[in-house]
Amino acid sequence: MRTYVALLYSIILGEGRRVVMSELKAMAEAIGLKNVRTLVATGNLVFEARTASVSGLERRLEKAFEETFGRHVDIIVRGAGDWLKLAAANPFPDESAKAGDQVAVRVMRRPAPEEAAAALTAYAAADEKVLSVDGDIWVVFSRERPSSRLLAAANHKRMGIGTSRNWNTVRRLSEMVAK
């Protein structure tokens, strides 16, 4: 058995209806995943599965999600080792230590094109930062501006399929898979 992290792009099912983590956990268990755990109510799963391809796990989870909840949601899966590598590659350790909720990574299904990641800097405020590391996009958001233009600019159309998590979540998921 190997350990994996799965990140849901969105857990909004419709107006006023969100996925409940206990239902998400039950869905994952129903397709044979083992030792399924969730982290916060934003669509994060840690689970164990027999050695399988990441893309195969993504397809299984997406199909089960659509069958269970009636809506397609992109789900990004990383093996535990790859998740720990992502966390260790955080290019903003000082900012993360000071304000983990202001540092985020857009975890990509396929590496974001370098030119797309570089183009995001045009949307960054003077006190914001953007870096591409191994195809994932790391951002330091401004504390001064509650709504950054970067968030809207880092969309599926421009970057490809991915989903963002703040440093606090990345760190906690790392702790879960390291056990």
C-alpha positions in Angstrom: 0.0 0.0 0.0 1.2 3.5 -0.8 0.0 6.8 0.7 -1.5 9.6 -1.5 -2.9 13.1 -1.2 -6.0 14.1 -3.2 -7.1 17.7 -3.6 -10.5 18.6 -4.9 -10.7 21.7 -7.0 -14.1 22.8 -5.6 -16.4 21.3 -3.0 -19.4 23.6 -3.9 -22.2 21.5 -5.3 -24.7 24.3 -5.9 -26.1 27.2 -4.2 -25.7 26.8 -0.4 -24.6 23.1 -0.7 -21.0 22.0 0.0 -19.5 18.5 0.2 -19.5 17.2 3.8 -16.1 15.6 4.6 -17.6 12.5 6.1 -19.5 11.9 2.9 -16.3 12.5 0.9 -14.5 10.0 3.1 -17.3 7.4 2.7 -17.1 7.9 -1.1 -13.4 7.2 -1.1 -13.8 4.1 1.1 -16.6 2.8 -1.2 -14.1 2.7 -4.1 -11.6 0.7 -2.1 -9.3 3.3 -0.7 -7.9 2.5 2.7 -7.1 4.6 5.9 -8.9 7.6 4.4 -8.6 10.8 6.3 -9.7 14.3 5.6 -8.1 17.7 6.5 -10.3 20.7 7.1 -13.5 21.2 5.1 -11.9 22.2 1.8 -11.6 18.9 0.0 -8.3 17.4 1.1 -7.9 13.6 1.4 -5.1 11.4 2.5 -5.5 7.7 1.8 -3.7 4.5 1.0 -4.1 2.4 -2.1 -2.3 -0.4 -3.8 0.3 0.8 -6.2 -1.6 2.6 -9.0 -1.0 5.3 -11.5 -1.8 8.8 -10.2 -3.9 9.5 -13.3 -5.8 6.3 -12.7 -6.5 7.3 -9.1 -7.6 10.8 -10.3 -10.1 9.2 -12.8 -11.5 6.8 -10.2 -12.0 9.6 -7.7 -13.5 12.0 -10.2 -15.9 9.3 -11.5 -16.9 8.3 -7.9 -17.4 12.0 -7.0 -19.6 12.6 -10.0 -21.7 9.5 -9.3 -22.0 10.3 -5.6 -22.5 14.1 -5.7 -23.9 14.6 -9.2 -21.2 17.1 -10.4 -17.8 16.7 -12.0 -14.9 18.1 -9.9 -11.2 18.0 -10.9 -9.2 16.1 -8.4 -5.4 16.3 -8.2 -3.5 13.3 -6.7 0.1 13.2 -5.6 2.0 10.3 -4.0 3.3 11.0 -0.5 6.9 11.3 -1.6 5.9 13.8 -4.3 3.8 15.8 -1.8 6.7 16.0 0.6 9.0 17.1 -2.2 6.4 19.8 -3.1 6.4 21.1 0.5 10.2 21.0 0.8 10.5 23.1 -2.4 8.5 26.0 -0.9 10.4 29.0 -2.3 9.0 31.3 0.4 10.0 29.8 3.8 10.4 33.2 5.6 7.0 34.4 4.4 5.4 31.0 5.2 6.8 31.1 8.8 5.3 34.6 9.3 2.0 34.2 7.6 1.2 30.7 6.3 -2.2 31.7 5.2 -0.8 34.3 2.8 1.5 31.8 1.0 -0.2 29.4 -1.4 0.7 26.9 -4.1 -1.4 26.0 -7.1 -0.8 22.3 -7.4 -1.0 21.3 -11.0 -2.2 18.1 -12.7 0.5 18.7 -15.4 3.3 21.3 -15.0 2.1 24.8 -15.8 3.8 26.2 -18.8 6.7 28.5 -17.8 5.3 31.4 -19.9 1.9 31.1 -18.2 3.5 31.2 -14.8 5.7 34.1 -15.8 2.7 36.0 -17.1 1.1 35.9 -13.7 3.6 38.4 -12.4 1.8 41.1 -14.4 -1.2 40.6 -12.0 0.9 40.8 -8.9 0.8 43.8 -6.6 4.1 45.3 -5.5 4.1 43.3 -2.3 3.2 40.0 -4.0 5.5 37.3 -5.4 5.0 34.5 -7.9 7.4 31.6 -8.6 7.1 28.4 -10.6 8.8 25.4 -8.9 8.7 22.0 -10.7 5.5 23.1 -12.6 3.5 24.2 -9.5 2.9 27.9 -8.9 3.8 29.4 -5.6 2.4 32.8 -4.6 2.8 35.2 -1.7 -0.4 37.2 -1.4 -0.6 40.7 -0.1 -1.8 41.3 3.4 -2.8 44.8 2.4 -5.2 43.9 -0.3 -7.9 41.3 0.6 -8.7 40.5 -3.0 -5.6 39.8 -5.1 -5.8 39.9 -8.9 -3.5 36.8 -8.9 -6.2 34.5 -7.7 -8.5 35.1 -10.6 -5.5 35.1 -13.1 -4.3 31.7 -12.0 -7.3 29.9 -13.6 -7.7 26.6 -15.5 -7.8 28.4 -18.9 -4.5 30.1 -18.4 -2.6 27.6 -16.2 -4.3 24.2 -16.8 -6.0 22.0 -14.3 -4.9 22.6 -10.7 -6.0 23.8 -7.3 -4.6 26.0 -4.7 -3.8 25.4 -1.0 -2.2 27.7 1.5 1.0 26.9 3.3 -0.8 25.9 6.5 -2.7 23.2 4.6 0.3 22.0 2.7 2.3 21.7 5.9 -0.5 19.8 7.7 -1.0 17.4 4.8 2.8 16.8 4.9 2.6 15.9 8.5 -0.3 13.5 7.8 1.6 11.6 5.0 4.9 11.5 6.9 3.3 9.4 9.7 
